[in-house]
Amino acid sequence: MISELMILGEAAEAVGGISGNITQAVGGAGAAIGVGLIGSKAVEAVGRNPGAFGNILTLGIIAMALAEGLGILAFFVSK
């Protein structure tokens, strides 16, 4: 009886580790995709209106920081 409970406990820990790793992967991939999209749209916007470079750069940096922050938050929440 006790050995069966120990085996079930080990299996639960293994499943928890797998789901945590999947959460980290999805969070990291989401952050990477978000930063890529923000960067590409910022380059397009500067290409259309070079005079707004400073404003676009500022907004792009803020948006990228928020996207990365959500990715880091996913890493901390998953463990």
Protein Blocks (a to p, Z undefined) as FASTA:
>chain_A
ZZmmmmmmmmmmmmmmmmmmmmmmmmmmmmmmmmmmmmmmmmmmmmmmmmlmmmmmmmmm
mmmmmmmmmmmmmmmmmZZ
